[in-house]
Amino acid sequence: MSAGIHGGLTSYGDTGFSRFVRSVFLAAAGYDACDTERPVVGVGHSISDYTPCHREMPGLLEAVRRGVLEAGGLPLVFPTLSLGETLLNPTSMVLRNLLSLEVEELIRAQPMDGVVLLGGCDKTVPGQLMGAVSADRPALEVVAGPMIAGNWRGERVGACTDCRRMWARHRAGDMDDDEIGAASEVLAPTGGTCMVMGTASTMAVLTEVLGLGVPGSATAPAPSGDRLRVGAQSGRRAVEMAAEGLRPGRILTRASFLNAAATLGAIGGSTNAVVHLLALAGRARVDLSLRDLGEAAAAVPVIVDCRPSGAGFLDDLHDAGGVPALLSELAPHLDLTAATALGATLGESLEGIDGSPPWPSVLRPLGNPLFGGDGLVALFGSLAPDGAVLKASAASAGLLRHRGPAVVFDGAADVQDRIDEVDADADSVLVLRGCGPVEAGMPEAGSVPIPRRLAAAGVTDMVRVSDGRMSGTAFGTVVLHVAPEAAGGPLGLVRDGDLIELDVHARRLDLLVEAGELERRRAQLLERAPLGGTRWRNLQARIIGQASQGADIEVKGADAK
C-alpha cells in the first residue's frame, strides 16, 4: 500500500495540521485531489550546464514523467548533484559519496513511494544508486545514454578513448595544433555520455545487469527515440514497483553482483566499476570482496568489441541487441536466478532473446572472443597487500609479465612538472602515488603520460602503477587502486630504482625490496597529509575507506533500514 503524498509528514507536533498545510502548498502548485490521491514517484535528475553530456536529459525527463502519469502515478521532479567529470576540480570522485548522501536523504525525507533517478556522467550513476540502495525504496535508474560516434577524416572516432589517442599523437609531434583543434570539434558530436566502454557506459550496462534498470536501457543513444521510450517505460514500471514494494533490498544479492562482475569482464569495462560495485555491495550488505570480483571478471572472455579494448562503440552494441543480447550469450557464466527490475528472474527476462547476432557485430559469440579471459584482473602482492586492478584487455601483451625500475612521482602535480624530464626508458615502471581516497580523493590521474622523449621514439605503452584511478576510456598497462594507498601502505615506501614486478597471469604485483630495508624506510617516513581544503573534503578524508572496500565513507550506524 503506497503512502502517497502524505507519507513522511513534516514534524509540526500536530499530524492533522501537517497534512493540512501540505495540501495548502500543493494547491498553490496547482495540484488537486485527483493528483494527490495517486502513488507518488519522485524523479531525480542531474541536469546541469556543468555536465554537457546531459544536454538531452530534459527530453528524457519528460518521457519519464509521461510514463509515470500513464501508469496512474504522480511524478514529482527534484534535482540531485550533477557530477560532470571534465568540469570539476580535482575530480568528480570527491563528490560521489556526497551525492549518495544527498540522494538517500531526499528519498527518505520527501514523500515518494518510488523513485526514478536520471544520471550519466560518470559518478552520477553510482552516487545515485548508492543513495537509492541505502534508502531502500522502489527505485530505477535511467541513464542519459551514449553519444553517437563522430567522424575524423573518414574514421569513426569517439570521446574519450580517441581524445587520449590523439592527444598522445599530439605530444609525440604527429598532430599539430591546428589538427588537434579541429579534432576537438568532432570527438563528442552529440549529447550523451562517452560512447566507448568508459565508466559511464560500463555503469549503464552494470545497472541493467544488477536489476536496477529496465532491460534494454543501457545502450540506447542519447539523441534517439529508443532512449525516450526507455524513459517512458521506466516511469510506468516505477509505479508498478511501488505497488509491488520491489525495493533494491529485494533485488540485490551476491548473485547479482557476481553477474555484474562477470559482465564487467565480458565487456572489457572500466576499472572504475570495481570501486563502484564494491561500494554498492557494501550499501546492500552483500558480502563481496575485491578478490571475488576479480575472479568473476577474469573468468569470462571479452566478447564486446568496443573501445578501448576493441574498436566499436556503444551504439554498435545497441544495434546488436544491447545488454539483453549480451546476457543471453553470456548466460552459461551467469546465475539466472538473480532478480531483475521486472520482478522476474534474469533467466525469465532473457527467454526468447537471441545472443550474438548472426551478422558481424561488436557482440561476439563466446566461442570467438575478442580477448580470451583475464580482461580485468585483481592483483595482490607486497606492493598491493589489499589489492589493485588492471584492465588487461586494454594493456600491451608484452608487458603483462614485466620487471623494471621504479620512477616515482608524488602526486599529479609532480607528474605535470617532471614527466618529460625524468631519466626513464621503456622498461621503467612509472609510479604515481599520493592519489588515493584519503590523500587526494582518487583522481583519474593513474594513466601517467609517456615521457615525451620516449613517445617521440615510438614508445606507446609502459607499466604504470598508482593508488589513483584512470578514466574508463583510457588504455595501456596501468595498475590502479593500489591498496592500501601510499598514505599508510607500501606504495609510500617506493624509491626511484626499486624493482617492481608485475605478473598478471600469477595475479601478482610485488616490490622487490628486502623487508628490513622497507622497515627502515617506514621508520623515516613522514606522515602524508589527507585531502582537505573544504568542510566536505576534510570530513570525507577522515571517514573514507580504501579502494578495496569501494572508497565509501564509513559512518557508524549507517544503512539502518
C-alpha positions in Angstrom: 0.0 0.0 0.0 1.5 3.3 -1.0 1.9 6.1 1.5 1.3 8.7 -1.2 1.7 12.5 -0.9 1.0 12.4 2.9 3.8 9.9 3.6 6.6 11.2 5.8 4.8 14.2 7.2 6.7 17.3 8.2 7.0 17.4 12.0 4.9 20.2 13.5 3.7 18.4 16.5 0.2 18.1 15.0 -0.4 15.5 12.4 -3.6 17.0 11.2 -2.0 20.4 10.7 0.9 18.7 8.9 -1.5 17.2 6.3 -3.5 20.4 6.0 -0.5 22.7 5.4 1.0 20.3 2.9 -2.3 20.4 1.0 -2.3 24.2 1.1 1.0 24.4 -0.7 0.3 21.6 -3.1 -2.9 23.5 -4.1 -0.7 26.6 -4.7 1.3 24.5 -7.2 -2.0 23.6 -9.0 -2.5 20.0 -7.6 -6.0 18.8 -6.7 -7.3 15.6 -5.1 -7.2 13.8 -8.4 -3.4 14.3 -8.4 -2.7 13.8 -4.7 -4.5 10.5 -4.4 -2.1 8.9 -6.8 1.1 7.0 -5.8 4.0 9.4 -5.8 7.1 8.7 -7.9 10.0 11.0 -7.3 12.1 11.8 -10.4 15.6 12.9 -9.5 17.7 14.3 -12.3 21.3 15.6 -12.8 20.6 18.3 -15.5 23.3 21.0 -15.3 25.1 23.2 -17.7 28.3 21.9 -16.0 27.5 18.4 -17.3 27.4 18.8 -21.1 26.8 15.2 -21.8 23.4 15.5 -20.1 22.1 18.1 -22.6 19.5 15.7 -23.9 18.2 14.9 -20.4 15.3 17.5 -20.3 13.5 15.4 -23.0 14.3 12.2 -21.2 12.9 13.7 -18.0 9.6 14.5 -19.8 9.4 10.9 -21.1 9.8 9.6 -17.6 7.1 11.9 -16.3 4.8 10.8 -19.1 5.4 7.1 -18.2 4.6 7.8 -14.5 1.3 9.6 -15.5 0.3 6.8 -17.9 0.6 4.3 -15.2 -1.5 6.3 -12.8 1.2 7.8 -10.7 2.1 11.4 -9.7 5.6 12.4 -10.8 7.4 14.9 -8.7 10.7 16.1 -10.1 13.7 17.1 -8.0 17.4 17.9 -8.7 20.4 16.0 -7.5 24.1 16.9 -7.6 25.4 16.7 -11.1 29.0 15.5 -11.4 30.3 16.3 -14.9 33.8 14.8 -14.9 35.6 17.3 -17.1 34.4 20.5 -15.4 35.1 19.5 -11.8 38.2 20.0 -9.7 40.1 18.0 -8.6 37.9 15.0 -9.6 34.2 14.1 -9.6 35.1 11.1 -7.3 35.5 13.5 -4.4 31.7 14.2 -4.6 30.4 10.7 -5.4 29.8 9.9 -1.7 28.3 13.3 -1.0 25.8 12.7 -3.9 24.9 9.4 -2.4 24.2 11.0 1.0 22.1 13.7 -0.7 20.0 11.1 -2.7 19.5 8.9 0.3 18.2 11.8 2.4 16.0 13.2 -0.3 14.4 9.8 -0.9 13.8 9.4 2.8 12.7 13.0 3.6 10.4 13.7 0.6 7.1 11.9 0.1 7.6 9.3 -2.6 6.5 5.7 -3.0 9.2 5.0 -5.5 11.9 6.9 -7.4 13.4 7.2 -10.8 16.9 8.6 -11.0 18.4 10.2 -14.1 22.2 10.2 -14.4 25.0 9.5 -16.7 28.5 11.1 -16.4 30.0 9.2 -14.7 29.9 9.3 -10.9 26.3 10.4 -11.1 25.0 6.9 -11.6 27.0 5.1 -8.9 26.3 8.0 -6.5 22.6 8.0 -7.2 22.5 4.2 -6.9 24.4 4.1 -3.6 21.9 6.6 -2.1 18.9 4.6 -3.5 20.2 1.3 -2.2 20.7 2.9 1.3 17.2 4.4 1.2 15.8 1.1 0.0 12.6 2.3 -1.6 11.5 1.1 -5.0 14.0 2.6 -7.4 15.1 2.6 -11.0 18.0 4.3 -12.8 17.6 5.8 -16.2 20.9 6.6 -17.8 21.5 9.5 -20.2 22.6 7.2 -22.9 25.7 7.3 -25.1 26.7 9.8 -27.8 26.7 8.7 -31.4 30.3 8.4 -32.8 31.9 11.2 -34.7 34.0 11.3 -37.9 37.6 12.4 -38.3 38.8 12.3 -41.9 36.8 9.2 -42.7 37.4 7.4 -39.4 34.8 6.9 -36.8 36.0 8.4 -33.6 34.6 9.0 -30.1 35.2 10.5 -26.7 37.2 9.9 -24.9 39.4 7.0 -26.0 40.2 8.8 -29.2 40.8 12.0 -27.3 43.6 10.3 -25.4 44.9 8.6 -28.5 45.0 11.9 -30.5 46.5 13.8 -27.6 49.3 11.2 -27.3 49.9 11.7 -31.0 50.0 15.5 -30.4 52.5 15.1 -27.6 54.6 12.9 -29.9 54.6 15.6 -32.6 52.4 13.6 -35.0 49.5 16.1 -34.9 50.0 19.9 -35.0 48.0 22.5 -33.1 45.5 23.1 -36.0 44.8 19.3 -36.3 44.2 18.7 -32.6 42.0 21.8 -32.5 39.9 20.5 -35.4 39.7 17.1 -33.9 38.3 18.5 -30.7 35.1 19.6 -32.5 34.2 16.1 -33.7 35.1 13.8 -30.9 31.9 14.5 -28.9 29.4 15.3 -31.7 26.1 14.8 -29.8 24.6 14.9 -26.4 25.2 11.8 -24.2 27.9 10.1 -22.3 31.2 8.8 -23.8 30.2 6.3 -26.5 33.2 4.0 -25.7 33.2 1.4 -22.9 34.3 4.0 -20.4 32.9 4.4 -16.9 29.6 5.9 -17.9 28.8 3.1 -20.4 30.1 0.4 -18.1 27.9 1.6 -15.2 25.0 1.8 -17.5 25.4 -1.8 -18.5 26.0 -3.0 -14.9 23.0 -1.0 -13.7 20.8 -3.1 -16.1 22.6 -6.3 -15.0 22.1 -5.6 -11.3 18.3 -5.2 -11.9 18.2 -1.5 -11.2 17.4 -0.5 -14.8 14.8 -1.9 -17.2 16.0 -4.4 -19.8 17.4 -2.7 -22.8 18.0 0.6 -21.1 21.8 0.8 -21.1 22.8 1.3 -24.7 20.1 3.4 -26.5 21.8 6.5 -27.8 21.0 9.8 -26.0 19.5 11.5 -29.1 17.3 8.6 -30.1 13.7 7.7 -29.8 14.7 4.5 -28.2 16.2 6.5 -25.3 12.9 8.3 -24.8 10.9 5.1 -24.9 13.2 3.7 -22.2 12.3 6.8 -20.1 8.6 6.3 -20.5 8.8 2.5 -19.8 10.9 3.2 -16.7 8.3 5.7 -15.5 5.5 3.2 -15.9 7.5 0.4 -14.3 8.4 2.6 -11.3 4.7 2.9 -10.5 4.3 -0.8 -10.6 7.3 -1.4 -8.5 6.0 1.0 -5.9 2.7 -1.1 -5.7 4.7 -4.3 -5.5 7.1 -3.0 -2.9 10.0 -4.2 -5.1 12.9 -2.5 -3.4 16.7 -2.7 -4.1 17.0 -4.9 -0.9 14.8 -7.5 -2.6 16.7 -7.3 -5.9 20.4 -7.1 -5.0 22.1 -10.4 -3.8 25.6 -11.9 -4.1 24.4 -13.5 -7.3 23.5 -10.1 -8.7 27.0 -8.7 -8.0 28.8 -11.7 -9.3 26.7 -11.5 -12.5 27.7 -7.8 -12.8 31.4 -8.7 -12.2 31.2 -11.4 -15.0 29.6 -8.9 -17.3 32.3 -6.3 -16.4 34.9 -8.8 -17.7 32.9 -9.6 -20.8 32.5 -6.0 -21.9 36.1 -5.0 -21.2 34.7 -2.5 -18.8 36.1 0.4 -16.8 38.3 -0.3 -13.8 36.3 2.4 -12.0 33.3 0.0 -11.9 35.3 -2.2 -9.4 35.2 0.6 -6.9 31.6 1.4 -7.5 30.4 -2.3 -7.3 32.2 -2.8 -4.0 30.6 0.4 -2.7 27.1 -0.7 -3.8 27.6 -4.2 -2.3 28.6 -2.6 1.0 25.4 -0.4 0.9 23.3 -3.5 0.1 25.1 -5.5 2.9 26.2 -8.1 0.4 29.4 -9.9 1.1 31.7 -9.2 -1.9 35.5 -8.8 -1.8 37.9 -7.4 -4.4 39.2 -11.0 -4.9 35.7 -12.3 -5.5 35.0 -9.6 -8.0 38.4 -10.0 -9.8 38.0 -13.8 -10.1 34.5 -13.5 -11.5 35.6 -10.8 -14.1 38.7 -12.7 -15.1 36.9 -16.0 -15.7 34.9 -14.6 -18.6 36.3 -13.8 -22.1 35.9 -10.3 -23.5 33.1 -10.7 -26.1 32.2 -7.0 -26.7 34.5 -5.4 -29.4 34.3 -1.9 -28.0 36.9 0.8 -27.4 39.2 1.0 -25.5 39.6 -2.8 -25.5 38.3 -3.2 -29.1 37.2 -1.0 -32.0 33.4 -0.3 -31.8 31.1 2.0 -29.9 28.0 1.7 -27.7 25.5 2.4 -30.5 27.0 -0.6 -32.3 26.2 -2.7 -29.2 22.7 -1.3 -29.1 22.3 -2.3 -32.8 23.4 -5.8 -31.9 20.6 -6.2 -29.3 22.1 -4.4 -26.3 22.5 -5.8 -22.9 19.7 -8.5 -23.2 21.6 -10.0 -26.2 24.9 -9.8 -24.4 23.5 -11.5 -21.3 21.8 -14.2 -23.5 25.2 -15.0 -25.0 26.9 -14.8 -21.6 24.2 -17.0 -19.9 26.5 -20.0 -19.2 28.6 -17.7 -16.9 25.6 -16.2 -15.0 23.3 -17.1 -12.2 20.0 -16.9 -13.9 18.0 -16.9 -10.7 19.0 -13.4 -9.9 16.2 -10.8 -9.7 15.6 -8.0 -12.1 13.7 -4.7 -12.2 10.8 -6.5 -13.9 10.1 -8.7 -10.9 11.1 -11.8 -12.9 14.4 -13.7 -12.7 17.2 -12.9 -15.1 16.6 -16.2 -16.8 12.9 -15.4 -17.3 13.7 -12.0 -18.6 16.0 -13.5 -21.3 13.5 -16.0 -22.6 13.2 -15.6 -26.4 16.2 -13.4 -26.7 19.0 -14.4 -29.1 22.6 -13.9 -28.1 25.3 -12.9 -30.5 23.7 -11.8 -33.8 24.3 -13.8 -37.0 25.8 -10.8 -38.7 29.3 -9.3 -37.9 28.9 -7.0 -34.9 30.6 -5.8 -31.8 28.9 -8.6 -29.9 30.9 -11.8 -30.5 30.0 -15.4 -29.6 31.7 -17.0 -26.6 33.5 -19.3 -29.0 35.1 -16.4 -30.8 36.0 -13.8 -28.2 37.9 -10.6 -28.6 40.1 -11.5 -25.7 40.2 -14.9 -24.1 39.8 -14.2 -20.4 41.7 -12.1 -17.9 40.2 -9.0 -19.4 40.1 -7.3 -16.0 42.0 -8.7 -13.1 42.7 -8.1 -9.4 46.3 -8.2 -8.4 47.8 -8.8 -4.9 51.4 -8.8 -3.6 53.9 -7.0 -1.5 53.2 -3.7 -3.2 49.4 -4.2 -3.0 48.6 -6.3 0.1 44.9 -5.4 -0.1 44.8 -5.5 -3.9 45.0 -3.5 -7.2 43.2 -3.7 -10.5 44.3 -3.8 -14.2 42.3 -3.8 -17.4 44.5 -6.4 -19.1 42.3 -6.3 -22.3 43.5 -2.7 -22.8 47.1 -3.4 -21.9 50.1 -4.5 -24.0 50.5 -8.2 -24.1 54.3 -7.9 -23.9 54.0 -6.0 -20.5 51.7 -8.4 -18.7 54.9 -10.0 -17.3 57.4 -7.3 -16.6 60.1 -6.3 -14.1 61.6 -2.8 -14.2 63.0 0.0 -12.1 60.6 2.5 -10.5 60.4 6.2 -11.4 58.4 7.7 -8.6 56.1 10.7 -8.7 54.4 12.2 -5.7 51.1 13.5 -6.8 49.6 14.5 -10.2 51.3 17.9 -10.0 54.7 16.2 -9.8 53.9 14.3 -13.0 52.9 17.6 -14.7 56.2 19.2 -13.6 58.7 16.4 -14.3 57.3 13.8 -16.7 59.3 15.0 -19.7 62.5 15.4 -17.7 62.8 12.1 -15.9 65.6 9.6 -16.6 63.4 6.7 -17.8 63.4 4.1 -20.5 60.8 1.8 -22.0 61.4 -0.7 -19.2 60.9 1.7 -16.4 57.8 1.4 -14.2 56.2 4.8 -13.7 54.8 5.0 -10.1 52.3 7.7 -9.2 51.4 7.9 -5.5 49.5 10.3 -3.4 46.3 9.9 -5.4 44.4 7.6 -3.1 41.0 8.1 -1.5 42.3 9.7 1.8 45.1 11.7 0.4 43.6 13.0 -2.9 40.1 11.7 -3.4 41.2 9.3 -6.1 41.6 11.5 -9.2 41.8 9.9 -12.7 45.5 10.5 -12.9 46.8 7.0 -12.9 47.3 6.9 -16.7 50.6 8.7 -16.5 51.6 10.0 -19.9 54.6 8.5 -21.7 57.6 10.9 -21.4 57.7 13.0 -24.5 61.2 11.8 -25.5 60.1 8.2 -25.3 56.8 8.9 -27.1 58.7 10.6 -29.9 60.9 7.5 -30.2 57.8 5.3 -30.7 57.1 4.0 -27.2 53.3 3.8 -26.9 53.0 1.9 -23.5 54.8 1.5 -20.2 53.9 -0.2 -17.0 52.3 2.4 -14.7 51.3 1.8 -11.0 49.1 4.2 -9.0 46.8 4.4 -5.9 44.6 6.6 -8.0 42.1 5.8 -10.8 42.1 6.3 -14.6 39.3 7.1 -16.9 37.5 4.1 -18.2 38.1 5.5 -21.7 41.9 5.2 -21.2 44.1 2.3 -22.3 47.6 0.9 -21.5 49.3 -1.3 -18.9 48.1 0.7 -15.9 47.8 -0.8 -12.5 45.3 1.1 -10.4 43.6 1.4 -7.0 46.7 0.1 -5.1 45.6 -0.6 -1.6 46.5 0.4 1.0 47.2 3.7 -0.7 50.6 5.5 -0.2 49.3 7.1 3.0 49.9 4.0 5.2 50.8 1.4 2.5 54.0 0.1 1.0 53.4 2.3 -2.1 54.6 5.2 0.1 58.0 3.4 0.6 58.9 3.0 -3.0 62.1 4.8 -4.2 63.5 5.5 -7.6 65.3 2.5 -8.9 63.4 -0.1 -6.8 62.5 -3.1 -8.9 58.8 -3.7 -9.3 57.4 -6.9 -10.8 54.1 -7.3 -12.5 52.8 -10.8 -13.3 49.2 -10.7 -14.5 48.9 -14.4 -15.0 50.0 -15.1 -11.4 47.9 -12.1 -10.2 50.9 -10.5 -8.6 52.3 -7.0 -8.0 55.5 -7.0 -6.0 58.1 -4.6 -4.7 61.4 -6.4 -4.8 63.0 -4.7 -1.8 64.0 -6.6 1.3 61.7 -6.4 4.3 64.4 -5.0 6.6 65.0 -2.1 4.2 61.3 -1.3 4.0 61.1 -1.2 7.8 64.0 1.2 7.9 62.2 3.4 5.3 58.9 3.2 7.2 60.6 4.5 10.4 61.8 7.5 8.5 58.6 8.2 6.6 56.9 11.5 7.1 53.1 11.4 7.6 51.2 12.2 4.4 48.6 14.9 4.6 45.0 13.9 3.7 42.9 15.8 1.2 41.5 18.9 2.7 40.5 22.5 1.8 36.7 22.4 2.3 34.5 21.1 5.1 33.3 18.2 3.0 36.8 17.2 1.9 38.1 17.4 5.4 35.2 15.3 6.7 35.5 12.7 3.9 39.2 12.3 4.4 38.6 11.2 8.0 35.9 8.7 7.3 36.6 7.3 3.8 37.6 3.7 3.2 40.2 2.3 0.9 39.6 1.4 -2.8 39.5 -2.3 -1.9 36.3 -1.6 0.1 34.8 0.7 -2.5 36.2 4.0 -1.2 32.8 4.6 0.5 32.5 6.7 3.7 32.3 4.6 6.9 29.7 6.1 9.2 28.7 4.3 12.4 25.1 3.2 12.3 24.7 3.9 8.6 22.3 1.9 6.4 19.9 1.1 9.1 16.8 0.1 7.2 
